[in-house]
Amino acid sequence: MMKTEDLALTKEWDKVFPKSEKVDHRKVTFVNHFGITLAADLYAPKNAAGKLPAIAVSGPFGACKEQSSGLYAQTMAERGFLTIAFDPSFTGESGGYPRAMHSPDIDVEDFQAAVDFLSVQENVDSERIGIIGICGWGGMALQTACVDTRIKATVTSTMYDMSRVAGNGYFDSADNEEARHRMRLATNAQRTEDYKNGDYARQGGVVDPLPEDAPYFVKDYHDYYKTPRGYHPRSLNSNDGWTVNTNTSLMNTRLFTYAREIRGAVLMIHGDKAHSCYMSRDAYADMVKDSKYASNKELYIIPGASHTDLYDGGGKGAIPFDKIEAFMKENLK
């Protein structure tokens, strides 16, 4: 029997974006197959009638639903979809202990549990469900599309392949045995220390104060997570970050194994100025290579957009919501 836990959900509006008067909003919960109760914000178009197409949204990796995913969900609800933005297991308002822990397998299950929830809502057409994943959760969205045939359309935005970064380093700069061995030594030494201490050390969120010589993409992260633009007290990236040993499963896992077999439609969006753009380019190329299902796959590159511009628009309307809306309406009909 599925059991849910009581979560302490915030009642006031505490998002980093303004509340829309075009949608109805409420908090909901649902349980995944690991028995973890997830918290989500549900957005529905006001005065909508009949069964609606639905979208589950999550990300970025280490963010919370009050940040980018909520903005995407609310905006897509304004455009006629019933949407939820959820906090992943062990983070935000969702359940799961220890906190700030992570597993790519549980991430996929969280997206599938969100689809479970949407599938049984009276005002949702269960044959018209899509998902949107942002940053590291773009990778998890694509991984979920590999296995869940209920998902008819998948959008990844400024996608991160977290398993590639964990195992190879940024730009594959540590893609060698010795570098991985050093990381394994450090991670496993930390596991011993954690067990001695009876607690889990944190990696730390986005660096603050920002060093003058920080890479440009770290400056982009700081500008979002550490300023009023995107800071939130429940965001791991804005505060203490993930546990140190959370990279263990990512290092030992490779995502997108069966991406060429995804039959549903996939739209991958990335800015050409993003340090992470190579991840979408490579994942897309691999997904369509020798695939029988390449005709409904698209890589959409936005000129001049950085990685975090696709979190909230970057003050220049960088998120192509018209494109996402058209894609979802075409493939959720």
C-alpha positions in Angstrom: 0.0 0.0 0.0 1.3 3.5 -0.9 1.8 5.6 2.2 2.3 9.4 2.2 3.9 11.5 4.9 2.6 14.8 6.1 4.7 17.6 4.7 5.0 21.1 6.1 4.1 23.1 3.0 4.4 26.9 2.9 1.1 28.6 2.4 2.2 32.0 1.3 3.5 32.8 -2.2 7.3 32.7 -1.8 8.5 32.3 -5.4 11.2 34.4 -7.0 8.8 35.3 -9.8 5.4 37.2 -9.6 2.1 35.3 -9.3 0.1 35.3 -12.4 -3.6 36.3 -12.3 -4.3 34.1 -15.3 -3.9 30.8 -13.5 -5.1 29.0 -10.3 -2.4 27.8 -8.0 -2.4 25.2 -5.2 0.0 22.9 -3.4 -0.2 19.1 -4.0 1.7 16.0 -2.9 2.2 12.6 -4.4 4.3 9.6 -3.6 7.0 7.8 -5.6 7.8 4.1 -5.8 10.5 4.6 -3.1 7.9 5.7 -0.7 9.0 9.3 -0.7 6.3 12.0 -0.7 6.9 14.8 -3.2 5.7 18.4 -2.9 4.6 20.3 -6.0 2.9 23.5 -7.1 0.0 22.9 -9.4 -0.9 25.6 -11.9 -4.2 25.4 -14.0 -5.6 27.9 -16.5 -8.4 29.9 -14.9 -11.9 28.9 -16.1 -10.5 26.0 -18.1 -13.1 23.3 -19.1 -12.7 19.7 -20.0 -9.6 17.5 -19.9 -6.4 19.4 -20.4 -3.0 18.4 -21.7 -0.5 18.3 -18.7 3.2 19.0 -18.1 5.5 18.1 -15.2 8.4 20.4 -14.7 11.6 20.1 -12.6 15.0 21.6 -12.3 17.6 23.0 -12.3 19.7 20.5 -10.5 20.0 21.8 -6.9 17.2 24.4 -7.3 13.7 24.3 -5.9 10.2 24.7 -7.4 10.0 28.3 -6.3 12.7 29.1 -8.9 13.0 28.3 -12.6 10.7 25.3 -12.7 7.9 27.2 -11.2 8.3 30.0 -13.7 8.1 27.5 -16.6 5.1 25.7 -15.1 3.2 28.9 -14.4 3.9 30.3 -17.9 2.8 27.1 -19.6 -0.4 27.1 -17.5 -1.1 30.6 -18.8 -0.9 29.0 -22.3 -3.5 26.3 -21.6 -1.8 23.4 -19.9 -2.3 22.0 -16.5 1.2 21.9 -15.0 3.1 20.9 -11.8 6.5 22.0 -10.7 7.9 19.6 -8.1 10.8 19.4 -5.7 12.9 16.3 -6.2 13.3 13.7 -3.4 15.4 14.9 -0.4 15.1 18.6 -1.5 12.9 21.6 -1.0 9.5 20.8 0.5 9.6 17.2 -0.6 10.2 14.3 1.8 13.1 11.9 2.0 16.0 11.6 4.4 18.9 12.2 4.6 18.4 15.7 3.1 20.4 16.9 0.0 21.1 13.3 -1.1 20.7 12.3 -4.7 20.4 9.3 -7.0 19.8 9.4 -10.8 17.5 6.4 -10.5 15.4 8.2 -7.9 15.4 11.3 -10.1 13.8 9.3 -12.9 11.3 7.8 -10.5 10.4 11.3 -9.3 9.5 12.3 -12.9 7.6 9.1 -13.4 5.7 9.6 -10.1 4.8 13.1 -11.4 3.3 11.5 -14.5 1.5 9.0 -12.3 -0.1 11.9 -10.4 -1.1 13.8 -13.6 -2.5 10.7 -15.2 -5.2 10.3 -12.6 -6.4 13.9 -12.3 -10.0 14.3 -13.4 -9.2 17.4 -15.5 -6.2 15.9 -17.3 -6.2 13.9 -20.5 -3.8 11.0 -19.6 -2.9 10.5 -23.3 -1.5 14.1 -23.5 1.2 14.3 -20.9 4.6 16.0 -21.4 7.6 16.9 -19.2 10.1 19.7 -19.1 13.5 19.4 -17.5 15.8 22.3 -16.8 19.6 22.1 -16.5 20.6 18.9 -14.7 16.9 17.9 -14.7 16.9 18.3 -18.5 19.2 15.3 -18.5 16.9 13.4 -16.1 13.9 14.3 -18.3 15.6 12.8 -21.3 16.6 9.7 -19.3 12.9 9.4 -18.2 11.7 9.7 -21.7 13.9 6.6 -22.5 11.7 4.5 -20.2 8.3 6.0 -19.8 6.1 5.5 -22.8 3.3 7.6 -21.3 5.3 10.8 -22.0 4.4 12.0 -25.4 6.6 15.1 -25.5 9.8 16.0 -23.7 11.5 19.4 -23.5 15.0 19.9 -22.2 16.2 23.4 -21.5 19.9 24.3 -21.0 20.4 20.6 -20.4 23.2 19.2 -18.2 24.4 15.6 -18.5 25.2 15.3 -14.8 26.7 11.8 -15.2 29.1 13.1 -17.8 30.2 16.0 -15.7 30.6 13.8 -12.6 32.7 11.2 -14.4 34.6 13.4 -16.9 34.7 16.9 -15.4 33.7 20.1 -17.2 34.4 20.0 -20.9 35.6 16.4 -20.4 38.8 17.9 -18.9 39.2 15.0 -16.4 38.1 12.1 -18.6 40.9 9.8 -17.5 41.4 7.0 -15.0 43.8 8.9 -12.7 41.4 11.8 -12.3 38.5 9.6 -11.6 40.6 7.6 -9.1 41.5 10.7 -7.2 37.9 11.7 -7.0 36.9 8.2 -5.8 39.6 8.4 -3.1 38.3 11.8 -1.9 34.6 10.7 -2.0 35.2 7.5 -0.2 37.3 9.2 2.5 34.4 11.5 3.0 32.1 8.6 3.4 34.2 7.3 6.3 34.3 10.8 7.9 30.5 11.1 7.5 30.0 7.8 9.3 32.3 8.8 12.1 30.5 12.1 12.5 27.0 10.8 12.1 26.1 13.4 9.6 26.7 14.2 5.9 29.1 17.0 4.9 27.8 19.4 2.2 29.6 20.5 -0.9 28.5 24.1 -0.5 26.3 25.8 -3.0 27.4 28.4 -5.5 30.6 30.0 -4.3 30.1 33.3 -2.4 31.8 35.7 -2.3 32.6 35.4 -5.9 36.4 35.3 -6.7 37.5 37.8 -9.3 39.0 35.0 -11.4 35.9 32.8 -11.4 35.0 31.3 -14.7 32.2 33.2 -16.6 29.7 30.4 -16.0 30.3 30.5 -12.2 29.6 34.2 -12.4 26.4 33.4 -14.2 25.4 31.0 -11.5 26.2 33.5 -8.8 24.1 36.2 -10.5 21.1 33.9 -10.4 21.4 31.9 -7.1 23.1 34.4 -4.9 21.2 37.6 -5.7 17.6 38.6 -5.4 17.1 37.6 -9.0 16.9 33.9 -8.0 18.0 33.3 -4.4 15.7 31.1 -2.3 16.2 29.7 1.2 15.2 26.2 0.2 17.5 26.1 -2.8 20.5 23.9 -2.4 22.5 25.9 -4.9 21.7 29.1 -3.1 22.8 27.7 0.2 24.8 24.6 1.4 24.6 22.5 -1.7 24.4 18.7 -2.1 26.1 16.2 0.2 29.7 15.6 -0.8 29.1 11.9 -1.5 26.1 12.4 -3.8 28.4 12.3 -6.8 29.1 8.6 -6.2 26.1 7.3 -8.1 26.5 9.9 -10.9 30.1 8.8 -11.5 29.0 5.2 -11.8 26.0 5.8 -14.1 25.7 6.9 -17.7 22.5 8.5 -18.9 20.7 8.3 -22.2 21.6 4.6 -22.9 18.5 4.1 -24.9 17.9 7.6 -26.2 17.8 6.4 -29.8 14.7 4.3 -28.9 12.6 7.3 -27.6 9.5 7.3 -29.8 7.9 10.4 -28.2 8.8 13.9 -29.4 11.9 15.6 -28.0 12.8 19.3 -28.1 16.3 20.2 -26.8 16.8 24.0 -26.2 20.2 25.6 -25.5 21.9 28.9 -25.7 24.9 29.1 -27.9 26.8 31.1 -25.3 26.2 28.5 -22.6 29.2 26.6 -21.3 27.0 23.6 -21.3 25.8 23.7 -24.9 28.1 20.9 -25.9 26.1 18.5 -23.8 22.8 19.2 -25.7 24.6 19.1 -29.0 26.2 15.7 -28.2 23.1 14.2 -26.6 21.0 15.2 -29.6 23.5 13.8 -32.1 23.6 10.5 -30.3 19.8 10.4 -29.9 19.1 10.8 -33.6 22.0 8.8 -35.0 20.7 5.6 -36.7 17.4 6.1 -35.0 14.1 5.2 -36.6 12.4 8.0 -34.6 14.6 11.0 -35.5 11.8 12.9 -37.3 10.2 14.2 -34.2 13.4 15.3 -32.5 14.8 18.9 -32.6 17.8 20.8 -31.3 16.9 24.5 -30.9 19.9 26.8 -30.4 19.3 30.4 -29.1 21.8 32.9 -30.3 23.4 35.0 -27.5 21.9 33.1 -24.6 24.0 31.9 -21.7 23.2 28.9 -19.5 21.3 30.8 -16.8 19.5 33.0 -19.3 17.2 30.0 -19.8 16.5 29.8 -16.1 14.4 33.0 -16.1 15.0 34.7 -19.4 18.0 36.6 -18.2 16.2 39.9 -18.5 16.0 39.6 -22.3 13.2 37.1 -22.8 15.6 34.3 -23.7 13.2 31.4 -22.9 11.4 30.5 -26.1 8.0 29.9 -24.6 6.3 30.4 -28.0 8.4 27.6 -29.3 7.7 25.3 -26.3 4.0 26.0 -26.5 3.8 25.2 -30.2 5.9 22.0 -29.7 3.7 20.8 -26.8 0.4 21.6 -28.6 1.6 19.8 -31.7 2.7 16.7 -29.8 0.0 16.6 -27.1 -3.0 16.6 -29.3 
